[in-house]
């Protein structure tokens, strides 16, 4: 069944006569009549019956009209999408990022979208995803690794790992704390699915130090909640919550920081659009976290495999 036959059928149903429909479709009346009869022959039912000088739908025609309209809408949508694709445009854009990044960066970024932007969607991913799989599922991924050859990417931010303390903590007035001093106290740490935890573990091992008392959580916000409840110092990259005060964690002259990179398929049909989107996201990170954290230079030590 050809889509043009459905369009002819719907037009005749809308106009009520073949002659009016033929004018609208810019074709002759006999040619349109033949096309309608061909459609009726293909589906095996009569679609119209004559009522005076007009045509009215049979019961089968009424039922078929509903489905024909739906099919034409979907076909028209597919045509518009194909035109967007061929022009390298996006009608929708999907983001994939670790859960903390989704909450603290992607969600606020999307909140600034307007009607001219593609329709956004988000997916939570691991901090160490399989890149070919990732770019096959989302348009724009955010990872803690720079993309290897064969992928397109852009550095977004270098986010410090913070030690969050309560206002009544003995070190509440300090702007930073060394790793050695940090691990001497009670800690609330996210599990090893988090880049901040992997980076801290790597640094502690490099110093030959050991953790004292550790409460482990599966969520950065929960870590801060436990810190607010007096269970220890929370170590996360999350934005501050519960009135806690942030301190940067240092290892000598370095500040511990997690890198974030945008990554997308080098052969994506809307490569230019995604690069523009990634640069907008980079600017957003600059404005939100400061110009010194945008990946222009090192501010901390990388975890192996990060």
N, C-alpha and C positions, 0 to 999 in steps of 0.2 A: 504494500500500500504506500503510495507516494504522498509526501506531505502536502503537495500542491492540491491533491484531490480533497484533502481535509479542509484546506483553506477555501476551496471553491464551495464545498458543502456548507461551511459556516457562513460564508458571505450570502449564499442564497437563503439560508435560514434567517439571517438578519434582515435582508431586504424584502423577503416575502415573494419576490418574483424573479424569474431568471433574467428578464430584460433589465431590471434595475441592477441586479448583481453583475451582469455582463458589463454594464457601463462602468461600475465601480472597479471591476477587474481589468478594464481595457481589453475586452475580447468580445467576439461576436456571440449573439444569443445561441445559435445552433451549436457552436463549439462548446459553450458552457453546458448546454443540455446534454451533449454527448459525454462530457466529463462526469457529470452527476450520475448518469445512467451507468457509466463504467464503475463508479464507486459502489453503486447499489449492487451491481453484478458481482463485484469482488467480495463484498461482505454478505451477500445472499439475502438481503432484506430490502423492502421498500422504505425509503426515508421520507418521501414526500407524498402527499395526496392533494389533488386540486380542489380548492374551495372557491368557486366562482372564478375570478381572474387571478386569484392569488394561490400560492402554495402554502400548505400547512404541514407541519411535521406529523408523521405517524407516531405511535407510542414508541416504536423502535427508534425512530428518528430523534425523539426527545431524549431518550436515554443515551443514544450515540453522540448527540450534540454536546452533552456535558463532558464526555471523555475527549471528544475532538477538540473542544476549547482548551482543556487541560494540556493535551499533547501539543497544541500550537503554542501555548504559553511557554512550555518547557523547551520547545524547538527555538522559539524566539530568544529565550534566555541563553540557550547554547550558542546561537549565532552571535549574540552580543559578547558572550564570553570569548568565543573564538576570535572576534575582532580585537578584543582587548589583548588576548594572548599574542596574536600576530603583531600587534603594535608594541609589545613589550610592557603592557600595563598590568596592574593588579586590581582585581575587584575585591579580593580578600588577602589577608596576610596572616600567617601563623607564626607564632613565636614559641621556641622551646628553650627553657632555662631551668636551672635548679630552683627549688621551692623558695629559698630566701631571696634569690634574685628576682623571681616572679613578683614577690610581695613588695620588695623595697625599690625595685627599679622598673621592671616591665609594667606593672600595674599603674604606677604614677605616670609613666610615659604615655601609656594608652589613654589615660584620663584626659590628656591634652589633645587627643585627636579631634578633628572636625569632620564635617560632611564630605570634604574633598578627599579624605583619607580612605584607604581600603578597609573593609570590615575585618577587625582583628579577632584572633583566637589564640589561646595559650595552652601549652602542654608542659607539665612538669617532667624534667629529665634528670638523669644521674649527673654527678659532677664530672664523670669520666665516660662520656657516651661514645658509642661507635659512630664516628663521623659520617661514613657513607649511609648508615641507617638513619641517622639524625636528619641529614639534608634531604633524604627521600621522604621524610614525614612532615617536616616543617620548612617554611620558607627561610626563616632567620633563626639560627641557633645562637645561644650565648653560653660559652664554655670557659673553663679556667685555663685552657691550653690555646696557644696560637695555632691557627690552622696550618697543616702541613702542605707541601706542594700538591697541587691538584684541587685545592679549595680556595675560595675567595674569603677574605676576612678583614677585620679592622679592630685595632685595640680600642676598648671602651673605657676602661678605668683600672686603677690600682687602688683597691679598697683596703684600708688598714684593718688589721685584726685588733679589736678593742678588748680591753679588760674593763668590764662594767662593775662599778662598786656603788654601794649605798652612800648617801650623804654623810652618814655617821661612821663610815669606814675610816680607820686611822690614816689611810693614804688618799682620802677623798680629794684633797686639794692638788694632787700631783697631775701633771699633764701626760706623763708616761711612766712606765714601769719596765724594768729589765726582766728578761725571761727568768734569770736565776732567782730574783726576788719573788717573781710571780709564783713559781712552782713550790716555793716554801710554804705558801698559804693554802687554804681550802679553795678548791676550784669546782666550778660547774661547767662541764665541757659538753659540746655536742658530740655525737658519735662520729666514727671515722668515715661516714658517708659525706661529711662536710669538709670543704677545702680548708677552712680555718683550723679544724682539728688536725688535719694531715700536716699542715704547715707548722703548727705548734709542735706536734710530735717530732717532726724532722729536726726542728731547731733544738728541742730538748735533748734529743739523741746526740746531735752534733756537739753540744756542750758537755756531754757525759753526765747530765743531770737526771733527776728522777722526780716523778710526781709524788706529792704527798697524798692528801685526802682528795679524792675525785668523785663527784656525782656526775654521771653521764646521762644525757638526754637525747631525744630524737628530734628536737626542734629548738631553733634558736630563741624563739619567743619564750618557750618554757624555761630555757636556761636563764633568761633574764628574770622571769617570774621567781625562780628558785633563788636567784641572787637577791632579789628584792625581799624575799622571805628570810634572808640571813643565812642561807645554806653555803655561801661561798662567793667567789668572784667569777662572774660569767665571762667566757671567752668566745666571742662571736664577731661576725662582720655586720650583723643586723643594725638597723637604725635603733636609737635608744628608746626604751620603753620603761614604764613603771617608775619614773623619776630617777633612774640610775645615771651615774656620771661616767663618761667614757675616758679611758686612758689608753694611749697608744702603747703597744708592746714593742720593746726594742731589744735588739741583739747587737750590742756594740753600737756602731754608728747607723745600723740599719733599722728600719721600721718594718715589722712583719706586715705584709700586705698580700692580698689575693688578686691576681690578674683576672680580668674579664675580657673576653674577645667575642665579637660578632663573627659568625661564620655562615656562609651560604654556598650553594653549588655554583661552580664557575660557569656552568652551562645553563644556568637557570634562565628561562625565557624573559624574565623581568630583572635581569642582572643589574641594570642601571638603577631601577627603582629601589632594589634592595640596598644597593650601595648608598643611595640617598637616604634611605630609612636608617641605615646603620650610622651614617654621619649625624643624622638628627639625634639618634640615641646617644652617640658620643658627646654631642653638645649638651644634651640633657644631663649626662653624668658629670660633665664639667661644672654645670650650673649647680647641681645638687650636692656634689662632693668636693668641689674645689679644683682649680686649674692644675694643681701639682699632682693630681691623682689620675690623670687622663691617659697614662700609658706613654707619655712623651719621654720619660726617663725612669730609671730604676729607683724605687724607694724602699725596696725590701728584697729579701732572698727568696728565690723560687723553690718550691718543693719539687724534688724529682718527679717527673711525670705530670707536673701541674700544667 
